[in-house]
Amino acid sequence: MSTKHRSAKHIRLTSHPVEGGHGALPIRWGRADPHERGPIVGSTFTRSQRNVIGTHSGSYGVYRALAVAAGALPRDHRADLTDTMPADPLGPYSQWADPKSIVAMDPFGAIVAEVFKDEIAEGYDIRPTIAVTKAHIDMPEVRQATAAGRLHADGRILLANGSVVVTKAAIEPVWWLPGVAERFGVSEGDLRRALFEETGGMYPELVTRGDLTVFLPPIGGQTVYVFGNPHDLANPAVTLTARVHDECNGSDVFGSDICTCRPYLTHAIEECILGAQQGGVGLVVYSRKEGRALGEVTKFLVYNARKRQKGGDSADNYFLRTECVAGVQDMRFQELMPDVLHWLGIRRIHRLVSMSNLKYDAIVGSAIEVVERVKLPDELIPADARVEMDAKKAAGYYSDGEAPDAQQIAAAKGRDL
């Protein structure tokens, strides 16, 4: 099935056409050495090199197609990766080599310019799927917390002008299909068939190329914000305050008061700043899963249906109206969410700023200990969001923020952490 190309690490997939001596390099998911694992190559113009289904950039790949069609982008453009390496390199951590821990992103995605420099020099079009940089964030709620005396500038985490120093990472999704299927308890064949059919046959390789096990789905990725030393995330002795937040454009960006998304996000940032200032480290993971991954159009349709129903909006009908429009309450499916935590080397979260039982169960179920859950203070809940809070509590989505009981903690500690 394979032939040698220059060295043992250059084994080609001969089912791909070979042009100019650059055939597709194999991917062996879960290997600790990136050269043994192999690079992710989603090149669309050197097709003989491709070893994945789909292409880079997630949903932005469609815009790249438009740029090519409009003549704004040369189809054979190759990224110049000079000086693009992470501003603060992370890892490797043991979870990077565990195919059970990471199935939805490429743990080596930030360092391909370095580890695969020889392959790039030979002509392979290998591109990063993760970028790590340093930045400042500036939010009015942080300045308000400072004015109220809850936060104080320290010149290291929180500056005198109100901005916050962070390390941040952007992550594109990279799905190893056998591992994704296992996470959801389905066969790989059934997963491939559903992905093929529900994307309108956009990716025929899902059903015709069983030898390709990695898929670059056309969906949004994640952004990671770290407050303090990012290397402390992997140290279970350093107090970690963390929130995993799913996108809500209406609230997060425009301040809609029908849900608690922005209040919870800004409250988590405040808690992360305090934790980092006290010698710990803070983390916010922001995932593009608008409207519980149902989309913003569906979300707004449900808003209309809820507000127009007889008797007005109510907790009793909160999820019923969602199911009537979308057919399901929630499509975020947190099973894949913990992967980013494993990429960061996390084994213990001391303070999880979340009331979501779905997120908590996914994190603990992936062998990460959660010591305490931090609820959203009642005074931060907008009046119009009370229906949401009551509905989610009644449906078992939300807890009141109490810490897990002793049995839950013991079960988490009993796993191979």
C-alpha angles and dihedrals in degrees: 000000000000142000131204120258116194095311142010091267091058101072112156130216098234092197085078119078112256119227123179093348094294107117126165117289115223125248118222103186118215099028116139094217111069091214091055090045092048131219128287107244117185096161113157099192101044094049095173089069096054115118099165140060113249129007142271128281098045112231090358089070087083090058089051088055090052090050090052092046091049092050093243094116126043108234091225096052113140121200116248100223096187110142093357097116118122116291086221112021115221129202151306093213129178091254089065089072095044111095088196094058102046123034104134104056139033109254090201092048096110098051104045093112089064106032094042098037092120092052091047090050089052091057105268112144099226117166133186120254093191131049125190122196142152124249149149125249123203120196129168092226090061091053090047091052089050092050090049091052096245091113130036129197112248100175092238108063101007116033127211092252091059098255121129125224113229143166110224136188131196115210130195118205117257113178123202097204100208090053094044090051091051091051090057095041095241133118118266089237093056091047092050092047093050093047090049096047099040092052090054093253092302092146110038090173087075088075102021102045110053089163090068106079101170123079128190100206120209094240137110120276135211138273121211123206118193123193111201128357108352091204088065089067089080094049109089089196092065113081109249122200110191144172128188105204128190118214121267109172095185094056104024094050107018102030101239109182098209091092140028098239101112094038090053092045094050092042089054091050090052091050091048092052092050092047093051092047089054093056099273132099132251131213135189118182112195115198126193100233102129116198095003085310089299092107133246096273091056090046093054092046089055090049089057093047093049095049095045098048118110110277093020131259114341140170090239092064099033097103095027092066090047091053091047091057103031103024091232136055099228136004100183091102099193092209091102096041099087092062092085090052090054090048087058090051094246118165101158134033110195096188119023108192096210141097093198114118090193092059093042093050092049093050096046091042089058092059097262114132119229114199102180138008119216118210128210109261111250092236090063095057111101115231093243090051094062090090090057093048094048092047094050093048092048091049093049095248094117134042123199090253099264118155116259114268124257093264092055092049092047090050091051093048091047092064122090097273 
